[in-house]
């Protein structure tokens, strides 16, 4: 009999927003170990990673494969995204950290307000530089919620 291999995963409740539909509650699965840093995989690691179709479960326990590029936004409790072991977390408390309260207008006409926090070299600390970074998803902190927004679905970002 062949051995069965499993990869330990953490189940995280998420609310997924797709174009033209209401937010859908799903459960996504994160690795116990991230590929690019020490510690747990965060939702942003999953969304900014190499996998195009992400597995999730709906409220009935049915498998749903999400096309990452088709997502508008994935919302999770901030504790899953902004964890103590997040890479660069200590650096984000440094005085040179940039924090910006912004309004993010999505292509569907909706608008979200929240805080973006980033650390870039002094010559590249503009919001524009941050938005043009390589990551596919922007993390917007809105109280106890982390909203991971697909940059390709953003119409405009306005500092408040």
N, C-alpha and C positions, 0 to 999 in steps of 0.2 A: 504494500500500500504506500502511495506517495505521501510525503510529508506536506502538510498544509502550513503555509506561512501567512502570518497576519502582521500588519503594521499597526501599532497602538495609535488610536485616535482619540481626540477629545471632542465631544459633541457640544456645539454652541448654537444657541437660538439666535436666529437672524430674521430680519425683515428685508425682503428683496423687492426692489422696485424695477419693473420692466417697462419698456415703452408701451403706452396705451393701456395700462392696467393699474388696478389698485395694488398697494403693497401686499405681499404674500408672506405669511410666516413660514419659515423653513428651518430645518436644522442642517448646519454645515459641519464638516469634520476637519479638524486641524491635527497635524502631526504632533506627537509628544516632543519631537526635536525639529527645530527649523533647519533648513538647508543652508542658510546664509549667515547665521549667527547662533550663539549659544542660547539655550532656553527653548521654551515652547514656540511653536509656530503661531503667529498672530493672523487674524483675518487679512490684514494688508499683505503679509507674506504670501498667503494663498492667492489673493487676487492679482498681485504683481508678479507672480511666478510664471513658469513656462506652460502650465496646463490650460488648454483652451476651454474644455468642457469640465465643469466642476460638479461632482456629485453632491446631492442634498436629498433630504427626505421631507415630504410634505406632512401635514397634520395627520393624515391617514397612514403614514409610514411607507408611502410609495416613493420609489426612486424618481428623482428629477435630475436631469443633466442640464446645468445652466451654461449657456454660452457666455463666457466671461466678457467678450467684447460687446454683447447685446445688453448687458446690465446697465441701468442708470445709476443705481445705488444699492449698497448693502449696509444696513444699520445693525449694530450689535451693541451690547452693553460695553461702555468704555473700558471696564476692567479687563476685557478680553483683548483689547487692542493696546491699551496704554498700561502695560504690566511693568512691574518693578524690574524684570529682566529684559525689557525692551532695549535693543541696541541703541546706544547714544542717549539713554534716558538721563544719565547724570549730566552729560554735555548739554542737554536741553534745559537744564536748570542754570546754566552759565549765563553771565551777564550779556554775552554777545549773541545769545539766542534771539531770534526774531519771532515775535508773536503778532499776529494780525487778526483782528475781527473783520470778517468778510461776509458779504452776501454772495452766494453762488447761485446763478441763474442757470437752470438746466434747459436743454433744448425743448422740453415739453411745456415750458412756460412757468414751471414752479420755481420758487426761490427759497433757499435755505440760508440761515445765518449761523455762524459758528466761528470757532477759533482755529487757525492753523498755526502750527509751531514748527520752526525749522532752524537748522544750523548750517550756514554756508560760509565760505570764505568772505572776508570783508568786501571784496570787490564784486561779489555776486549775491548780495543780500536783498536785492529787490524782490518784491512779490512776483514780478514777471520772471525772474530767474528761477525761482522756486517752482512756479507753474510749468515752466518749460523743462523741468527735470525729467529724467528717464522713467520714473514710476508711472504706471498706467492709472492708478487710483490715488485720489487726494483724500487724506484723512481730515475730516472736519469735526472738531469737538463741540458738541452741543449738550452741555450739562453732563448727565450721566450716560450719554449716548455718543458713540463714535460712528459717524457717517462716512462710509468709504464710497466716494463718488468717482465714476468713470470720467476721466478727463476728456475723453472724446465726445462725451455727452454734455459738456459744459458750454453754454453759449457765451457767458461772461462772468467775471469775478470782479466785485467792486469792494474796495476797502471801506469800512464803516468809520 
